[in-house]
Amino acid sequence: MKPIWIVDDDQSIRFVLEKALLREGLPTRSFTNPREVLKALDSEEGRDGPQVLVSDIRMPGGSGLDLLATIKQRMPGLPVIIMTAFSDLDSAVSAFQSGAFEYLPKPFDLPKAIELIRRAVGESQREDVAEEKLVEAPEMLGQAPAMQDVFRGIGRLAQSHVTVLITGESGSGKELVAHALHKHSPRANQPFVAINTAAIPKDLLESELFGHERGAFTGAQASRRGRFEQADGGTLFLDEIGDMPFDLQTRLLRVLSDGHFYRVGGHSAVKANVRVIAATHQDLEERVKQGVFREDLFHRLNVIRLRLPALRERREDVPMLARYFLQRSAQQLGVEPKRISETAMDKLGQFQFPGNVRQLENICHWLTVMAPAQVIELKDLPPEVLATASPAVPEAMAPAATAPEAVSVAAVPVSASMGASSPSAVWESGLEEEALALLNSGRTDVWDVLSRRFETSLIQAALSTTRGRRIEAAQKLGIGRNTITRKIQELGIDE
């Protein structure tokens, strides 16, 4: 990923943003004035430019507004965030009208600033796809018979322009299948544009798909191309199509019928030559029966259907996928790839993976960061994997350097007389056994000990699913950003 460029003559501002962004897994590069930025853009090292530019307005050696104007001429799709004191609010509004992605008043709330920069990163990636060819990526991995059927389907469909509907559980790799269909098609040299229709608010989705004209609604300062225009000549991947609002389904049906649409607020028809690939984890036939999905749109999308198996249906692929994800995580973090022991791999293969391949990837990233040695042992696996263990895990095997207390509660042995219990029952029984053991030992700090373990386990699990992104983890847990930061410090999770 390209870095976030920070331009500010205040060293403390640069330092705070650098550290916060690095914690979120976002690389940075800092400058003290606009001249340094332009010099870097002209150099060989900076020829690719930044992912997002965050600049102050007033600096010795140049104005942030002048830098904005120059950047917009050279890199019109680059999101630029202007930092400004409240006294410069008029200038910030002018900057916004001149093409800035957003302005950030000083002093700013750091979590809100990071959230804004993340939104800008997303916008940058969306704008890039219209002009970039699909980046060369490894082929999909899988030796299981169910995956071989998918590969054969991709091979048969790749050279056609037919609409494809991909079904499968969340995290099973539906977008990878769409990428493969595009990569091996006659459209491979044209854009591949993806949009998750469930992740965008209903009132914004129409503009995202079809674009809008300037002044079409409050905040529409300039005309903007939608995903259909960005994907012209290439492939548009509509993920989670089952969640598309009913009224937008009508507009989509018309585009699929004749290739024409109107921007929001527009009066001239726009034509786009796009191959549509849709995906869903839902039963669209049932959605049609419920009256929330148009039957004619379903038949228009369901020309060819590919079903992607869940990871638990192809457990033989787990070792190969795990090794691949460990290597990729190590490459991303600039460290040596870790190896996984046979015992740990066996345990990993027994996990149900409710989040499918995406969850396995997150676990491997977590292990790359948190496992203390180059060889990952059973005790190093994350709490959610150890919690599914049927055999007792000896206390001596609790990890020493990767939040041991987070694992010890989830991995408490369960008596054989319990039989096949649900994960929640196992967890509650284990907690009760641990509590009884501590109470019978005569300790008087049982509440604090178990509360600390409970909170550590929850936060570790949330961070593992978000690849360490604290803001997203806090949202998943339903707690505030300041709360998770304070808890991480109190519990020593970063140590």
VMD Tcl script that draws the C-alpha trace (Angstrom):
set ca {
  {0.00 0.00 0.00}
  {1.21 3.49 -0.80}
  {1.94 5.69 2.24}
  {-0.07 8.53 3.74}
  {1.87 11.79 3.20}
  {1.70 14.24 6.13}
  {2.70 17.87 5.53}
  {3.02 20.11 8.60}
  {5.77 22.29 10.03}
  {4.69 21.29 13.55}
  {6.80 18.29 14.54}
  {4.37 17.23 17.26}
  {1.47 17.00 14.79}
  {3.57 14.88 12.43}
  {4.70 12.61 15.28}
  {1.20 12.01 16.65}
  {-0.29 11.22 13.23}
  {2.64 8.99 12.25}
  {2.36 6.85 15.38}
  {-1.42 6.59 15.23}
  {-1.43 5.62 11.56}
  {1.31 3.05 12.02}
  {-0.72 1.45 14.82}
  {-3.55 1.13 12.32}
  {-1.24 -0.54 9.80}
  {-1.02 2.50 7.51}
  {2.47 3.52 6.31}
  {3.40 7.21 6.41}
  {5.86 9.73 5.04}
  {6.24 13.22 6.53}
  {7.25 16.61 5.16}
  {7.70 20.03 6.74}
  {6.60 22.17 3.80}
  {5.01 21.94 0.31}
  {8.35 22.35 -1.49}
  {9.53 19.03 -0.05}
  {6.33 17.36 -1.26}
  {6.70 18.59 -4.84}
  {10.37 17.62 -4.83}
  {9.46 14.12 -3.65}
  {6.81 13.79 -6.37}
  {9.42 14.65 -8.99}
  {11.91 12.13 -7.65}
  {12.18 8.49 -8.68}
  {11.32 7.40 -5.13}
  {8.05 9.32 -5.07}
  {6.89 8.68 -8.61}
  {3.92 6.57 -7.45}
  {2.82 9.31 -5.07}
  {0.84 8.95 -1.85}
  {-2.41 7.15 -1.12}
  {-3.71 10.22 0.73}
  {-2.22 13.67 1.39}
  {-2.83 15.35 4.76}
  {-1.61 18.96 4.76}
  {-1.70 21.99 7.01}
  {-2.82 25.31 5.49}
  {-0.20 27.71 6.87}
  {3.45 26.67 6.76}
  {6.77 28.43 6.22}
  {7.83 27.81 2.65}
  {4.44 27.46 1.05}
  {0.67 27.37 1.44}
  {-1.36 24.22 1.81}
  {-3.99 25.72 -0.49}
  {-1.40 26.28 -3.22}
  {-0.18 22.72 -2.71}
  {-3.77 21.50 -3.06}
  {-4.16 23.31 -6.38}
  {-0.91 21.86 -7.72}
  {-1.71 18.33 -6.54}
  {-5.18 18.45 -8.09}
  {-3.63 19.34 -11.46}
  {-1.12 16.51 -11.30}
  {-3.13 13.86 -9.42}
  {-6.82 14.76 -9.67}
  {-8.00 11.54 -8.03}
  {-5.82 11.91 -4.91}
  {-7.82 12.65 -1.72}
  {-6.37 15.68 0.09}
  {-7.27 16.45 3.70}
  {-6.59 20.03 4.80}
  {-5.76 20.64 8.47}
  {-6.75 24.06 9.73}
  {-7.15 26.10 12.88}
  {-10.65 27.36 13.57}
  {-9.53 30.85 12.59}
  {-8.88 29.54 9.07}
  {-12.33 28.03 8.63}
  {-13.15 30.20 5.61}
  {-9.97 29.03 3.93}
  {-10.85 25.45 4.71}
  {-14.27 25.82 3.14}
  {-12.64 27.31 0.06}
  {-10.26 24.37 -0.03}
  {-13.17 21.97 0.20}
  {-14.87 23.67 -2.71}
  {-11.62 23.53 -4.66}
  {-11.42 19.79 -4.45}
  {-10.20 18.85 -0.97}
  {-11.59 15.56 0.27}
  {-12.28 17.04 3.71}
  {-10.89 19.54 6.19}
  {-9.73 18.67 9.70}
  {-10.03 21.43 12.32}
  {-7.22 21.79 14.87}
  {-7.02 20.73 17.61}
  {-8.47 17.47 16.37}
  {-9.66 14.31 18.07}
  {-7.10 11.69 17.06}
  {-9.49 8.73 16.58}
  {-11.74 10.91 14.40}
  {-8.72 12.03 12.38}
  {-7.68 8.41 11.79}
  {-11.24 7.49 10.83}
  {-11.29 10.37 8.33}
  {-7.96 9.29 6.84}
  {-9.28 5.72 6.50}
  {-12.29 7.03 4.59}
  {-9.92 8.94 2.32}
  {-7.88 5.76 1.75}
  {-11.05 3.99 0.68}
  {-11.90 6.81 -1.70}
  {-8.38 6.73 -3.14}
  {-8.60 3.01 -3.81}
  {-11.98 3.42 -5.49}
  {-10.69 6.18 -7.76}
  {-7.57 4.23 -8.67}
  {-9.42 1.24 -10.06}
  {-10.78 3.18 -13.02}
  {-7.29 3.84 -14.37}
  {-5.26 0.90 -13.12}
  {-5.08 -2.57 -14.55}
  {-5.72 -5.46 -12.25}
  {-2.61 -6.01 -10.16}
  {-1.02 -9.38 -10.73}
  {-1.99 -11.64 -7.83}
  {-1.54 -15.29 -6.97}
  {-4.08 -17.70 -8.33}
  {-6.71 -18.98 -5.94}
  {-5.53 -21.82 -3.75}
  {-7.35 -25.09 -3.24}
  {-6.88 -28.81 -3.80}
  {-10.20 -30.00 -2.39}
  {-12.64 -31.50 -4.92}
  {-15.18 -28.76 -4.16}
  {-12.63 -26.09 -5.12}
  {-11.59 -27.97 -8.24}
  {-15.22 -27.73 -9.38}
  {-15.03 -23.96 -8.86}
  {-11.80 -23.75 -10.87}
  {-13.35 -25.68 -13.73}
  {-16.30 -23.31 -13.69}
  {-13.99 -20.30 -13.83}
  {-12.16 -21.87 -16.77}
  {-15.37 -22.38 -18.72}
  {-16.76 -18.92 -17.97}
  {-13.66 -16.75 -18.20}
  {-13.68 -16.19 -21.95}
  {-17.36 -15.26 -22.08}
  {-19.11 -12.01 -21.21}
  {-22.03 -13.72 -19.49}
  {-23.35 -12.46 -16.15}
  {-22.33 -14.69 -13.22}
  {-23.88 -15.07 -9.76}
  {-21.47 -16.32 -7.07}
  {-23.01 -17.76 -3.91}
  {-21.30 -18.73 -0.69}
  {-20.91 -17.80 2.96}
  {-19.31 -14.54 4.03}
  {-15.53 -14.72 3.91}
  {-15.42 -17.72 1.58}
  {-13.62 -15.82 -1.19}
  {-16.36 -14.70 -3.56}
  {-14.43 -11.60 -4.60}
  {-11.39 -13.75 -5.43}
  {-13.56 -15.78 -7.81}
  {-14.78 -12.55 -9.41}
  {-11.17 -11.37 -9.78}
  {-10.23 -14.67 -11.42}
  {-13.15 -14.47 -13.86}
  {-12.02 -10.98 -14.82}
  {-8.31 -11.80 -14.96}
  {-8.83 -14.64 -17.45}
  {-11.41 -12.81 -19.56}
  {-11.01 -10.64 -22.67}
  {-11.57 -7.67 -20.34}
  {-8.45 -8.39 -18.26}
  {-6.71 -5.19 -19.38}
  {-9.71 -3.07 -18.38}
  {-10.79 -2.01 -14.87}
  {-12.12 -4.38 -12.22}
  {-14.37 -2.40 -9.88}
  {-15.92 -3.87 -6.73}
  {-18.64 -2.50 -4.49}
  {-20.25 -4.04 -1.42}
  {-23.87 -2.97 -1.61}
  {-24.46 -3.90 2.04}
  {-21.65 -1.66 3.31}
  {-22.92 1.61 1.83}
  {-25.89 3.51 3.29}
  {-29.04 3.34 1.19}
  {-29.11 7.09 0.50}
  {-25.52 7.00 -0.86}
  {-25.64 3.75 -2.82}
  {-27.39 5.21 -5.86}
  {-24.70 7.88 -6.21}
  {-21.95 5.27 -5.69}
  {-23.33 3.09 -8.46}
  {-24.39 5.66 -11.02}
  {-22.50 8.83 -10.05}
  {-23.97 12.28 -9.58}
  {-23.96 15.73 -11.15}
  {-22.75 18.82 -9.36}
  {-25.46 20.23 -7.11}
  {-27.54 17.04 -7.24}
  {-27.72 17.05 -3.44}
  {-26.20 18.84 -0.47}
  {-22.46 18.34 -0.50}
  {-22.23 17.44 -4.20}
  {-19.59 20.08 -4.95}
  {-18.53 18.47 -8.21}
  {-19.68 15.84 -10.67}
  {-18.55 12.32 -9.86}
  {-18.41 9.15 -11.88}
  {-20.15 6.13 -10.40}
  {-18.90 2.57 -10.35}
  {-20.56 1.71 -13.66}
  {-18.61 4.46 -15.43}
  {-15.40 3.53 -13.62}
  {-15.79 -0.06 -14.82}
  {-16.53 0.85 -18.45}
  {-15.01 -1.82 -20.69}
  {-14.23 -4.01 -17.70}
  {-15.97 -5.86 -14.89}
  {-18.22 -4.60 -12.10}
  {-18.45 -6.84 -9.04}
  {-21.60 -6.29 -6.97}
  {-21.00 -7.99 -3.63}
  {-23.88 -8.81 -1.27}
  {-26.41 -8.07 -4.00}
  {-29.15 -9.58 -1.84}
  {-29.03 -6.51 0.41}
  {-29.61 -3.99 -2.38}
  {-32.62 -1.72 -1.68}
  {-35.70 -2.65 -3.71}
  {-35.99 0.69 -5.58}
  {-32.35 0.49 -6.70}
  {-32.94 -3.03 -7.98}
  {-35.22 -1.49 -10.61}
  {-32.49 0.87 -11.80}
  {-29.96 -1.96 -11.89}
  {-32.32 -4.10 -13.95}
  {-32.61 -1.34 -16.54}
  {-28.83 -1.00 -16.81}
  {-28.43 -4.75 -17.24}
  {-31.13 -4.68 -19.93}
  {-29.81 -1.92 -22.19}
  {-26.55 -0.63 -20.66}
  {-27.89 2.91 -20.16}
  {-28.38 4.86 -16.94}
  {-28.60 8.41 -15.60}
  {-26.40 10.00 -12.99}
  {-28.19 11.31 -9.91}
  {-29.41 14.77 -10.89}
  {-28.49 14.13 -14.54}
  {-30.62 14.45 -17.66}
  {-28.40 12.77 -20.24}
  {-28.21 9.01 -20.57}
  {-24.78 7.46 -19.97}
  {-23.82 4.17 -21.62}
  {-21.37 1.75 -20.04}
  {-20.07 -1.52 -21.48}
  {-19.72 -3.53 -18.27}
  {-19.72 -7.21 -17.40}
  {-21.57 -7.67 -14.12}
  {-20.60 -10.33 -11.60}
  {-22.79 -10.47 -8.51}
  {-22.35 -12.31 -5.23}
  {-24.42 -13.04 -2.15}
  {-24.39 -15.16 0.98}
  {-28.19 -15.13 1.06}
  {-30.78 -17.42 -0.51}
  {-32.04 -15.18 -3.31}
  {-34.91 -17.51 -4.17}
  {-36.17 -17.10 -0.61}
  {-35.64 -13.33 -0.82}
  {-37.80 -13.33 -3.94}
  {-40.54 -15.26 -2.12}
  {-40.37 -12.72 0.72}
  {-40.92 -9.92 -1.77}
  {-37.67 -8.08 -0.99}
  {-35.81 -9.04 -4.17}
  {-37.14 -8.59 -7.69}
  {-37.75 -11.87 -9.47}
  {-36.90 -10.42 -12.88}
  {-33.58 -9.10 -11.54}
  {-32.85 -12.48 -9.99}
  {-33.31 -14.22 -13.36}
  {-31.21 -11.53 -15.07}
  {-28.35 -12.12 -12.62}
  {-28.74 -15.88 -12.33}
  {-27.57 -16.69 -15.86}
  {-24.69 -18.81 -14.55}
  {-24.28 -19.65 -10.87}
  {-21.06 -20.65 -9.09}
  {-21.29 -21.95 -5.52}
  {-18.20 -21.40 -3.40}
  {-17.77 -23.97 -0.61}
  {-17.25 -22.96 3.01}
  {-13.79 -23.60 4.42}
  {-15.12 -26.35 6.73}
  {-16.18 -28.20 3.54}
  {-12.59 -28.28 2.32}
  {-10.49 -28.76 5.43}
  {-7.70 -30.35 3.40}
  {-6.95 -26.86 2.06}
  {-6.37 -25.30 5.51}
  {-2.61 -26.17 5.77}
  {-1.82 -24.80 2.31}
  {-3.86 -21.65 2.88}
  {-2.37 -21.10 6.34}
  {1.20 -21.30 5.05}
  {0.37 -18.92 2.22}
  {-1.25 -16.37 4.56}
  {1.66 -16.60 7.02}
  {4.09 -15.85 4.20}
  {1.98 -12.94 2.94}
  {1.57 -11.44 6.42}
  {5.31 -11.66 6.99}
  {5.95 -9.92 3.69}
  {3.52 -7.14 4.56}
  {5.12 -6.61 7.97}
  {8.70 -6.96 6.75}
  {9.56 -9.93 8.98}
  {10.63 -13.53 8.49}
  {7.74 -15.93 7.76}
  {6.76 -18.09 10.71}
  {6.25 -21.83 10.50}
  {3.45 -23.72 12.19}
  {4.00 -26.98 14.04}
  {2.13 -30.12 13.09}
  {0.21 -30.14 16.38}
  {-0.89 -26.52 15.95}
  {-1.84 -27.18 12.33}
  {-3.96 -30.15 13.34}
  {-5.80 -28.03 15.88}
  {-6.27 -25.25 13.35}
  {-7.74 -27.77 10.93}
  {-10.36 -28.79 13.52}
  {-11.67 -25.23 13.86}
  {-15.07 -24.57 12.27}
  {-14.04 -21.21 10.73}
  {-17.42 -19.42 10.85}
  {-15.66 -16.56 9.06}
  {-14.23 -18.92 6.42}
  {-11.04 -18.06 4.50}
  {-11.12 -14.44 5.67}
  {-11.02 -15.61 9.28}
  {-8.09 -17.93 8.56}
  {-6.23 -15.01 6.97}
  {-6.91 -12.85 10.05}
  {-5.71 -15.62 12.36}
  {-2.47 -15.97 10.39}
  {-1.90 -12.23 10.54}
  {-2.52 -12.32 14.30}
  {-0.05 -15.18 14.69}
  {2.59 -13.34 12.68}
  {2.35 -10.44 15.12}
  {1.66 -12.23 18.41}
  {3.39 -15.64 18.34}
  {6.66 -15.27 20.32}
  {8.84 -17.69 18.32}
  {9.45 -18.54 14.67}
  {7.66 -21.86 15.10}
  {4.00 -21.50 16.06}
  {3.04 -24.03 18.71}
  {-0.39 -25.14 19.92}
  {-0.24 -22.74 22.88}
  {0.27 -19.80 20.50}
  {-3.04 -20.20 18.70}
  {-5.65 -17.47 19.38}
  {-8.33 -17.95 22.04}
  {-11.18 -18.67 19.64}
  {-9.27 -21.63 18.18}
  {-8.15 -23.04 21.52}
  {-11.70 -22.70 22.89}
  {-12.90 -25.35 20.46}
  {-10.41 -27.94 21.73}
  {-12.08 -31.11 22.98}
  {-9.00 -32.53 24.76}
  {-7.77 -30.77 27.88}
  {-5.06 -28.23 27.31}
  {-2.45 -28.46 30.09}
  {-1.95 -25.28 32.08}
  {1.75 -25.39 31.34}
  {0.96 -24.86 27.67}
  {-0.60 -21.44 28.19}
  {1.33 -18.90 26.07}
  {3.81 -16.82 28.00}
  {4.26 -13.88 25.66}
  {0.93 -13.64 23.87}
  {-1.61 -12.58 26.47}
  {-1.67 -15.83 28.52}
  {-4.66 -14.76 30.56}
  {-6.68 -14.28 27.37}
  {-6.26 -17.95 26.55}
  {-6.51 -19.52 29.98}
  {-10.22 -18.78 30.45}
  {-11.23 -19.98 26.99}
  {-9.07 -23.11 27.19}
  {-10.16 -24.44 30.59}
  {-10.55 -28.24 30.40}
  {-14.10 -29.50 30.09}
  {-15.05 -32.77 31.79}
  {-15.85 -35.65 29.47}
  {-19.27 -36.05 31.07}
  {-20.48 -32.83 29.46}
  {-20.81 -34.48 26.05}
  {-21.33 -32.35 22.96}
  {-21.95 -28.89 24.38}
  {-22.28 -25.59 22.58}
  {-19.25 -23.24 22.61}
  {-21.08 -20.90 25.00}
  {-21.80 -23.75 27.41}
  {-18.17 -24.88 27.28}
  {-16.97 -21.36 27.94}
  {-19.36 -20.80 30.85}
  {-18.52 -24.16 32.39}
  {-14.81 -23.45 32.04}
  {-15.23 -20.05 33.67}
  {-17.12 -21.61 36.58}
  {-14.43 -24.26 37.08}
  {-11.70 -21.63 37.03}
  {-13.62 -19.46 39.49}
  {-14.15 -22.40 41.88}
  {-10.47 -23.31 41.70}
  {-9.41 -19.78 42.56}
  {-12.00 -19.41 45.33}
  {-11.00 -22.71 46.92}
  {-7.35 -21.66 46.85}
  {-8.12 -18.90 49.33}
  {-7.42 -15.97 47.00}
  {-9.24 -12.71 47.63}
  {-8.76 -11.09 44.23}
  {-10.80 -13.53 42.14}
  {-13.06 -10.85 40.68}
  {-10.12 -8.75 39.46}
  {-8.23 -11.76 38.09}
  {-11.12 -13.18 36.07}
  {-12.39 -9.77 34.93}
  {-8.92 -8.98 33.62}
  {-8.76 -12.30 31.75}
  {-12.25 -11.84 30.36}
  {-11.56 -8.32 29.07}
  {-8.18 -9.33 27.66}
  {-9.70 -12.29 25.81}
  {-12.48 -10.15 24.33}
  {-10.16 -7.40 23.15}
  {-7.58 -9.84 21.75}
  {-10.30 -11.65 19.80}
  {-11.69 -8.39 18.43}
  {-8.24 -7.13 17.44}
  {-7.49 -10.43 15.70}
  {-10.60 -10.08 13.54}
  {-9.71 -6.47 12.59}
  {-5.99 -7.06 12.05}
  {-5.15 -4.87 15.01}
  {-7.30 -1.89 14.02}
  {-8.48 -0.49 17.35}
  {-11.31 1.73 16.15}
  {-12.94 -1.11 14.22}
  {-12.40 -3.50 17.13}
  {-14.11 -1.05 19.51}
  {-17.07 -0.80 17.16}
  {-17.40 -4.59 17.01}
  {-17.30 -4.83 20.81}
  {-19.78 -2.00 21.25}
  {-17.43 0.13 23.36}
  {-15.93 3.56 22.85}
  {-12.60 4.21 21.15}
  {-11.20 5.83 24.26}
  {-12.34 2.83 26.31}
  {-10.51 0.27 24.19}
  {-7.34 2.40 24.19}
  {-7.46 2.70 27.98}
  {-8.15 -1.02 28.42}
  {-5.27 -1.99 26.10}
  {-2.93 0.12 28.21}
  {-4.31 -1.16 31.53}
  {-4.18 -4.81 30.47}
  {-0.76 -4.52 28.86}
  {-1.99 -6.02 25.60}
  {0.53 -4.02 23.57}
  {3.44 -5.28 25.60}
}
mol new
graphics top color blue
foreach p $ca { graphics top sphere $p radius 0.5 }
foreach p [lrange $ca 0 end-1] q [lrange $ca 1 end] { graphics top cylinder $p $q radius 0.2 }
display resetview
